[in-house]
Amino acid sequence: MATTVATMSERQLQSAVIQLAELVGWRVYHTHDSRRSQPGFPDLTLVRENRLLFVELKSAKGRLTVEQVDWLEALGYVASVATWRPADWVSGTVERVLRGQS
């Protein structure tokens, strides 16, 4: 059964994003246990050629914390940042960004 936008978890989204990113040549970093890290740092750090991308992943109803917003805003001055949800996966937005088409 296909996963729908409403039922796709953040973990499923993360797995799909990492798999596609690696397939198209991105180096991917994800902190697996962030309990001792600064709160709010984005879920994924991706690097390909001269491009640096920080991505916060959320479920369809997930909300950004104040700390996540602060990190994304600060990082946005020096790199590309995004918040992706299952709808972005289904719409093709994630794929377009990772393939360099947007």
N, C-alpha and C positions, 0 to 999 in steps of 0.2 A: 504494500500500500504506500503510495507517495505521501511524503510529508507536506502538509499545507502550511501556509503562512501562520495560521492560528495555532498550530500544534508544534511547529519547529522550535526546539529549545535553543537557548544560547549555546549550549555545548555542541549541539548538532550543527548550528551555524558556524561555530568556530572550527569544527572539524572540516566542514566543506570549504571554508575560506582558506584554511591552511593547505589543504590538498590541492586546490586550484592554484594558489599562490606559488607553491613549490613546483607544480607542473609547468607554469609559465616563467619560471626562472627567478622568483623572489627568494631571498634568504629571509627566514621567518624566525622571530624570537617571541616566546610566550613564557612569562613567569608562571610556573606551575603551582607554586605555593606562595601567595602574596601576603600572607599574614604578617610577615616582618618587614614588608616593603612600605614605601610611602603610599598612603591611601589615594586612590583615584587614578594611578598611572594606567594608561591605556592597555587593553588586553594584548594587542599584537603590535610588534615593531617589524616593519617590512622594509627591505633594502633591495633595490635592483638598479644596477648601473649608477646613474647620478640622481636617483630618486629615493627619498626617505618618506615613509608613510606610517603614521600611527593610527591605529584603529581601535575604537571601543565598540564592542559587540553587545547587543541587547536583544532580549526576546521581544516579541511583538508588543508586550505591555510593560517591558522593563523601563525604568526611569534612570536618567543620569543623576549621579550624586553631585553635590556642590563641588567636591574635590575632583571628580571626573571632568566637569565643565571647566574648572580652573586649569587643569593639566592640558586639556585640548586647546584651550584658548592660548596658553603660554607656548605650547609646541607649535601652534599654527603660525607663529611669527617666523619660524625657521624651517618648517617642514610642512608637508601635506598631512591633514588630519581628516578623519571620517568617523561617523557613528553609523554602523550598519545594523540593520534588523532583517528578519526573514523576508520582509517585503522587498528589500534591496537585492536579496539573492534571487528571488523569483522574478523580479522585473529585469534582471540582467545588469543592473547597475554595478554590482560587485565585479562581475566578469569584465565589463567594459573598462573599469578602472584598472584592474589587475593586468589586463592585456594592453593597457596604454591607449585605449580608444576614447578616453574622455579626459 
